[in-house]
Amino acid sequence: MIQRKRYIMIFLVLMTMLSINGCKKEESRLEDGFYTVEMSDYINGWKEFVTIRVSGSKIVTVEYNAKNSSGFIKSWDIPYMRNMLDKKGTYPNRYTRTYAADFLAAQSDKGIDAVSGASVSGGNFQKMASLLMEKARKGDDSLGIVETDQ
């Protein structure tokens, strides 16, 4: 009889652990769709944005870039790239892909390392990624805005 009670207790503990883990997974579930977040203001003429696509509750694509007031994309600006590479050792097409790839691999806004020479953009990316995760958990596909620190 004592051994039977022991088995029942073990079974109940395992079931409780599984149900708790199940709740945690459900809380972090991402809703399928497209989500976009951008900074509230232009910094040095550029407004950064991140767009993700979620499918099967996983982030499957990440686009991180910036645009000027006419809509021109920062990573297409070759003179800007050359100037930044000379001064900072990186350039938009490199660091935006690095941040996006880290976010995609992590499937989370946690653990994204800063890229040397692009730390301001890294801080902005971190804020935008956090809001994106929040919006994707809720299924809120409205445009998200992150306040620009200036």
N, C-alpha and C positions, 0 to 999 in steps of 0.2 A: 504494500500500500504506500509506503514512504517513497519507494522508487517511482511509483506512478505519479505521485504529487510532484516529485522532482521533475519528471518529464513534462508535466502540465505547466509547471513554472517556467521551465526553459522555453517551451512553446509560446507561452504568453509574452515572455521577454522578447523573443525573436519577432513575434507579430507586432509588438509595440515598436520595436526598432524599425521594422519595415514600413509601418504606417507613418512614422515620423519622417523617415527618408522620403517616402512617397509625397508627403506634404511639402517638403522642401523643394523637391523637383517641380512640383506643380506651381509653386510660388515663382520660380525662376523661368517658367515656360515662356518662350517668345512666340508671339502671334505672327503668323505668316503675313507678309506685305512689304511695302516699301516705306522707309522712314527717313526723313531729312531734318537736319538741325543745322542752323547757321548762326554765326556771331551777329550781334545786334548792330555793330558798326563796322565801318571800313578802318583798317589799320594800314597806314602807309599806302592807301589807295586800293587795298584788297579786302574783300569780305570772305572769310573762310567758311566752308560748309562740308558736311559729311552726309552721305546717303548710304543706307544699307538696304539690302534685300534679305528678308527672312523667309526661308522655305523649310518645311518640316521641323519647325521650331529651332532652326539653326541659321546663323548668319552665313549667307552663301556668297555675297558680294559686298565690298566696301569701296566707296569712292570718297576720297578726301582731296579737296582742292580749294582754291580761292578764285574769286572773280572780281574784276574791276566794275565800275559803274556802267560800262557799256556791255558787260557780260563776257569780256575776254578772259580766258582761263590763264591763271598765273603760271602753271607748269608749261604753257606753250610760249611763254615770253623768253625767247632766247637771250636777248641782251640782259634781262634781269637775272637769268640763270648764270650767265658768265660772270656778272658782277658779284653775285652772292657766292659763287664757288670760290672766286679769288679772295673774298673777304671772310667768309665763314667756313669754307671747306665742305659745304654741301649746297644743294639747290632744291627748289620746290619739287621737281619731278622725282628726285631721289627720296627726300624725307617724307613726302606725302605717301609714297608707295610703302615705305618702311612702317610708318604708323598704321596704315591701312592693313598691311600684312600681319602686323602684331595683333591688332584687334581681331582680325579674322581667325588667326590661329588660336588666340586665347578664348574666343567666344565670350569675351567679357571686357569690361572697361578697366579691370584690375590687371596690374602687371605689365603695363605698356611702358617700355623704357624710353627715356628722352633721347633724342638724337642731338649730338653735339653740333652747335651752330644753328639749331632750330628749336631752342628751348621755349620761346614764346609760343610758337605754333604748337609745340608739344603740350604746353599747358592748356591752350585752347582746344586742342584735339581731345585731351583727357576730359574736359568739361563737356564737350559735345558728345563724346562717346558715352558718358554717364547718362546724359539726358536721352540719348538714343536707346539705351538699354531700358530705361524707365518707360519710354513711349512704346517700345516693342513688347514689353511685358503687358501693357494695358491694351495694345492694339490701336493706339492713338496715332493715326497717320497724318495729323495736322502738322504744319511746319513748326518746328521747335526753335526757340530763340534763346541763345545764351548771351548774357550781358557781357559786353566787352570791358575789360579792365583797362583804363587809360589814365 
